[in-house]
Amino acid sequence: EADIYQTPRYLVIGTGKKITLECSQTMGHDKMYWYQQDPGMELHLIHYSYGVNSTEKGDLSSESTVSRIRTEHFPLTLESARPSHTSQYLCASRTGDQPQHFGDGTRLSIL
Amino acid sequence: AQSVTQLGSHVSVSEGALVLLRCNYSSSVPPYLFWYVQYPNQGLQLLLKYTSAATLVKGINGFEAEFKKSETSFHLTKPSAHMSDAAEYFCAVGVSGTDKLIFGTGTRLQVFP
């Protein structure tokens, strides 16, 4: 069952728009992650958080920003979308030494 | 630095045949290794994980993987493929001292009737 929710699942939007991808988890996990995945490619970590008010950039440089005001919520924002931002974005969470648990992803297409 | 390499971006098998998906890792410390499966239009689901407790790890859906230090491998197998096994499979290694995962490029498994 889905304990980590991503909305929207699909988004097609024009260049220059501000976009927020939502990620919420109901498991009380302290650690949360955002990955970018291009078709047929591996996942690249773009942001992570170890708890409220904690955010770090991942291994892949991204123009997106994140916030962690509440434990359960870890939104990702693009201030001005560009076609190069077209990708799938996956959110994950974990606690302790448990494996990362993934949401179903948001498939973003910028026209 | 740690890394994983998945050999074969596409694997095709007949229903009922053995599934073998290859993963080799590079790590200077004992690694934490994972196999995830991704069905179309979904996120990743954990199949199994290796954390040094046992070299043969059994996962969900009949999959298992064997950790072989001498070969730096963690190949995923299933004795008999089912049509529902068609998906993308990712091998990943936990980065030592962090909570990060490094993923391989994935292997797409096709199962033919």
HADDOCK unambig.tbl for C-alpha pairs under 7 A between the chains (distance, minus, plus):
assign (segid A and resid 41 and name CA) (segid B and resid 105 and name CA) 5.19 0.50 0.50
assign (segid A and resid 41 and name CA) (segid B and resid 106 and name CA) 6.86 0.50 0.50
assign (segid A and resid 42 and name CA) (segid B and resid 103 and name CA) 5.83 0.50 0.50
assign (segid A and resid 42 and name CA) (segid B and resid 104 and name CA) 5.67 0.50 0.50
assign (segid A and resid 42 and name CA) (segid B and resid 105 and name CA) 4.20 0.50 0.50
assign (segid A and resid 42 and name CA) (segid B and resid 106 and name CA) 6.23 0.50 0.50
assign (segid A and resid 43 and name CA) (segid B and resid 103 and name CA) 6.07 0.50 0.50
assign (segid A and resid 90 and name CA) (segid B and resid 43 and name CA) 6.76 0.50 0.50
assign (segid A and resid 102 and name CA) (segid B and resid 43 and name CA) 5.66 0.50 0.50
assign (segid A and resid 102 and name CA) (segid B and resid 44 and name CA) 5.58 0.50 0.50
assign (segid A and resid 102 and name CA) (segid B and resid 45 and name CA) 6.80 0.50 0.50
assign (segid A and resid 103 and name CA) (segid B and resid 43 and name CA) 5.26 0.50 0.50
assign (segid A and resid 104 and name CA) (segid B and resid 42 and name CA) 4.36 0.50 0.50
assign (segid A and resid 104 and name CA) (segid B and resid 43 and name CA) 3.83 0.50 0.50
assign (segid A and resid 105 and name CA) (segid B and resid 42 and name CA) 6.44 0.50 0.50
assign (segid A and resid 105 and name CA) (segid B and resid 43 and name CA) 5.59 0.50 0.50
